[in-house]
Amino acid sequence: MHTVLRSRTREVIVGHDRPFCVIGERINPTGRAKFAEALRAGDLSQVVVDVERQVAAGAHVLDVNAGVPLTDEAELLSSVVKLVQEHTDLPLCIDSSVVEALAAGLEVYEGKALVNSVTGEDDRLAEILPLVKRYGAAVIALANDETGIPETAEQRLEITGKIVRVATEEYGIPIEDIVIDPLAMTVGADTDAVNVTLETIRAIRDTYGLNMCLGASNVSFGLPDRHALGSAFLAMAAAAGLTSAIMNALAPECVTAARAADLLLGNDPWGAGWIAAYRARQA
């Protein structure tokens, strides 16, 4: 199953038989106080820096978030999306928990975006899915609902089934445009968290064949040497069936792990991508 994302001039295909899709996470003010303050003041210069660095690092898609308190997020996200499109032809993942902001970002986006995100809660499905349908976007859907974050893979699979049913039957969204987030929790708080995530990935792949995406850095939160943990997790998750991740494209260990997984899992014929990436680093 292929999820196709587009910009004005470029197409990225996400699938189990395709190279792992790296979604750069840097255009996000969360945890970046100086960046947040600059955005609040109307200074978007750091956005351009983040675009250029992530493109150079090999990201395939860029996540764009403008969630800054005490701002008009819809207006700010619209401005950032337009600016990003001026500096790259990579497809974008438009990221907000505010429905009005998502609508504003989608309105100015030129292509087929990935929307981040919706949950299995009835009211969120009713708010977000009409936007996804209206703009012909794909959507990341988290496998949690009103009851919170499920503790088992079986519960997450059940919520996935609900999301698929509602999106396809009630809103007419193609099943290939539903990208499930199997939920990556920090292993520092629960040593079994990654096992549950991997079980969920395998169950969703085997049951629905859907593409999946998650926040890769979540697993290492609060622990030292986070990039080492992240790179190991990405390779394991790719082998289980994960096809994309919102991740730090500027962390060479993590990007290299994803590229290595492509080669070892047979998604990089003759190692062409691996060799090209190595030569680019050497240059």
C-alpha positions in Angstrom: 0.0 0.0 0.0 1.4 3.4 -1.0 0.7 6.8 0.5 1.6 9.5 -2.0 2.5 13.0 -0.8 3.2 15.9 -3.2 4.5 19.4 -3.3 4.2 21.6 -6.4 6.9 19.7 -8.2 7.9 16.6 -6.2 6.3 13.4 -5.2 7.2 11.2 -2.2 5.8 7.7 -2.0 5.6 6.0 1.4 5.2 2.2 1.5 6.5 -1.0 2.9 8.4 -1.7 -0.3 9.8 1.9 -0.4 12.8 3.5 1.4 12.0 4.7 4.9 10.5 8.2 4.9 12.3 10.7 7.1 10.0 13.5 8.2 12.1 16.3 9.6 10.8 17.6 12.9 12.8 20.8 13.4 10.2 23.4 12.3 8.5 23.2 15.7 8.8 25.7 18.6 8.1 23.1 21.2 11.1 23.0 23.5 12.8 25.8 21.6 12.3 28.9 23.6 14.3 31.2 21.3 12.6 30.0 18.2 9.2 30.4 19.8 10.0 34.0 20.9 11.2 34.8 17.4 8.0 33.4 15.8 6.0 35.4 18.4 7.8 38.6 17.3 7.2 37.8 13.6 10.8 36.8 12.8 10.7 33.7 10.5 14.4 33.7 9.6 15.1 30.5 11.6 12.5 28.7 9.6 14.6 29.2 6.5 17.7 27.9 8.3 15.8 24.8 9.5 14.5 24.1 6.0 17.9 24.3 4.4 19.6 22.2 7.0 17.0 19.4 6.9 17.0 19.3 3.2 20.8 19.0 3.1 20.6 16.3 5.7 18.3 14.2 3.5 14.8 14.6 4.9 12.1 13.5 2.5 9.2 15.5 4.1 9.2 18.5 6.5 6.9 18.7 9.5 5.7 22.3 10.0 4.3 23.4 13.4 3.7 26.9 14.6 2.1 26.3 18.0 3.3 29.4 19.9 1.1 30.6 22.8 -0.3 34.1 22.6 -0.2 34.2 18.8 -2.8 33.7 16.1 -1.7 30.2 15.2 -3.8 30.0 12.1 -2.2 33.1 10.6 1.3 32.1 11.8 1.1 28.6 10.4 -0.2 29.9 7.1 2.8 32.3 6.9 5.3 29.6 7.8 3.8 27.1 5.3 4.1 29.7 2.5 7.6 30.6 3.5 8.7 26.9 3.6 7.3 26.4 0.1 9.5 29.2 -1.2 12.6 27.5 0.0 12.0 23.8 -0.8 10.0 21.5 -3.0 9.7 18.8 -0.4 6.2 17.8 0.6 5.0 19.1 3.9 3.4 17.6 7.0 1.1 20.3 8.4 1.1 19.9 12.2 -1.3 21.5 14.7 -3.9 20.5 17.3 -5.9 23.6 16.4 -8.5 22.9 13.6 -8.5 26.5 12.4 -4.7 26.4 12.0 -4.8 23.1 10.1 -7.4 24.6 7.8 -5.3 27.7 7.2 -2.2 25.7 6.5 -4.0 23.4 4.1 -5.5 26.4 2.3 -2.2 27.8 1.3 -0.4 24.5 0.7 0.3 23.6 -3.0 0.1 19.9 -3.3 -1.1 16.9 -1.3 -0.1 17.4 2.4 0.2 15.0 5.3 -2.0 16.2 8.2 -0.6 15.7 11.7 -2.9 14.6 13.3 -6.2 13.0 14.5 -7.0 10.6 17.3 -9.7 8.0 17.6 -11.9 10.3 19.7 -15.3 10.9 18.0 -15.2 14.7 18.2 -11.7 14.9 16.8 -12.5 12.6 13.9 -15.6 14.8 13.2 -13.4 17.9 13.2 -10.3 16.8 11.3 -11.5 14.2 8.8 -13.7 16.7 6.8 -10.6 18.9 6.3 -8.6 15.9 5.2 -11.3 15.0 2.7 -11.8 18.6 1.5 -8.1 19.2 0.7 -7.3 15.7 -0.5 -4.7 15.2 2.1 -3.3 12.2 3.9 -3.6 12.0 7.7 -1.6 10.6 10.6 -4.1 9.0 13.0 -3.0 8.2 16.5 -4.1 4.8 18.0 -5.6 6.3 21.1 -9.1 7.7 22.0 -11.2 9.1 24.9 -9.9 6.4 27.2 -6.3 7.6 26.8 -3.2 5.7 25.5 -3.9 2.0 25.3 -1.5 -0.2 27.2 -1.7 -3.2 24.8 -1.2 -3.8 21.1 -4.6 -5.3 20.9 -6.3 -2.2 22.1 -4.3 0.0 19.7 -5.3 -2.3 16.9 -9.0 -2.0 17.8 -8.8 1.8 17.7 -7.0 1.6 14.4 -9.9 -0.4 13.1 -12.4 2.2 14.2 -10.4 5.0 12.6 -10.2 3.1 9.3 -13.9 2.4 9.3 -14.9 6.0 10.1 -12.5 7.6 7.6 -13.2 5.3 4.7 -17.0 4.6 5.2 -18.2 7.9 6.6 -15.9 10.4 4.9 -14.7 8.5 1.8 -11.0 8.9 2.5 -8.9 6.4 0.6 -7.5 3.8 3.0 -4.0 4.4 1.6 -4.2 8.0 2.9 -4.6 6.9 6.5 -1.2 6.7 8.2 -1.4 5.2 11.7 0.8 6.3 14.6 1.2 3.2 16.7 2.4 5.3 19.7 6.0 5.4 20.9 6.3 5.9 24.6 9.5 6.5 26.6 11.3 3.4 27.6 12.7 5.3 30.6 9.2 5.2 32.2 8.2 1.7 31.1 10.8 -0.8 30.0 8.1 -2.7 28.0 7.0 0.4 26.1 9.0 -0.3 22.9 7.9 -4.0 22.8 4.3 -2.9 22.9 5.0 -0.4 20.1 6.7 -3.1 18.0 3.8 -5.5 18.6 1.4 -2.8 17.5 3.3 -2.1 14.3 3.4 -5.7 13.3 -0.3 -6.2 14.1 -1.3 -3.1 12.0 0.9 -4.2 9.1 -0.5 -7.7 9.1 -4.2 -6.7 9.6 -4.5 -3.6 7.4 -1.2 -3.2 5.5 -1.3 0.5 6.4 1.7 2.8 6.4 2.7 4.0 9.9 4.5 7.0 11.4 5.5 8.0 14.9 7.6 10.5 16.8 10.8 8.6 17.0 12.5 10.7 19.7 9.7 9.8 22.2 11.3 6.5 23.1 14.5 8.0 24.5 13.0 11.0 26.4 14.8 11.6 29.7 17.6 9.2 28.9 21.3 9.8 28.0 22.7 9.2 24.6 19.3 9.6 23.0 20.5 9.4 19.4 22.0 5.9 20.0 18.6 4.7 21.4 16.7 6.4 18.6 18.8 4.8 15.8 18.5 1.3 17.3 14.7 1.8 17.7 14.3 3.0 14.1 16.0 0.0 12.7 13.8 -2.3 14.8 10.6 -0.5 14.0 11.4 -0.5 10.3 11.9 -4.3 10.4 8.5 -4.6 12.2 6.7 -2.5 9.5 7.1 1.2 10.3 7.4 3.1 7.1 8.1 6.7 8.2 8.9 8.7 11.3 8.9 12.3 12.5 12.4 12.6 13.6 15.5 14.7 13.9 16.9 14.7 10.4 20.0 16.5 11.7 21.0 13.4 13.8 23.3 11.4 11.5 23.0 8.3 13.6 19.3 8.1 13.2 19.2 8.9 9.5 22.0 6.5 8.9 20.1 3.8 10.8 17.1 4.4 8.6 19.1 4.1 5.4 20.8 1.0 6.7 17.4 -0.6 7.4 16.4 0.2 3.8 19.4 -1.7 2.5 19.1 -4.7 4.8 15.3 -5.0 4.3 15.6 -5.0 0.6 14.2 -1.5 0.0 17.4 -0.1 -1.5 18.2 -2.1 -4.6 21.9 -2.8 -5.0 22.6 -0.4 -2.1 22.3 2.6 -4.5 20.8 4.9 -1.8 23.3 3.7 0.9 26.3 4.4 -1.4 25.0 7.7 -2.6 24.4 8.9 1.0 27.9 7.7 2.0 29.5 9.6 -0.8 27.5 12.7 0.0 28.7 12.6 3.6 32.3 12.2 2.5 31.9 15.1 0.1 
